[in-house]
Amino acid sequence: VLKCISKAGLKFNEYKCQFGQQELTFFGHTILQFGYWPHKKRYRLLWICQFQRA
């Protein structure tokens, strides 16, 4: 994977890179090997907003 990224001319910011992580939060979503869903804090906010609409 890293070779493909290098061939594409892309670079990593070493201070932002984290390798070997089991869980990743990206754009408000939690991403695992099994799938993704809204991050816990965002999910709680969506839950609260749902009840306020009703």
Beta strands, then each sheet from edge to edge (+ up, - down):
strand 1: 24-26
strand 2: 29-32
strand 3: 35-38
sheet 1: 1+ 2- 3+
end
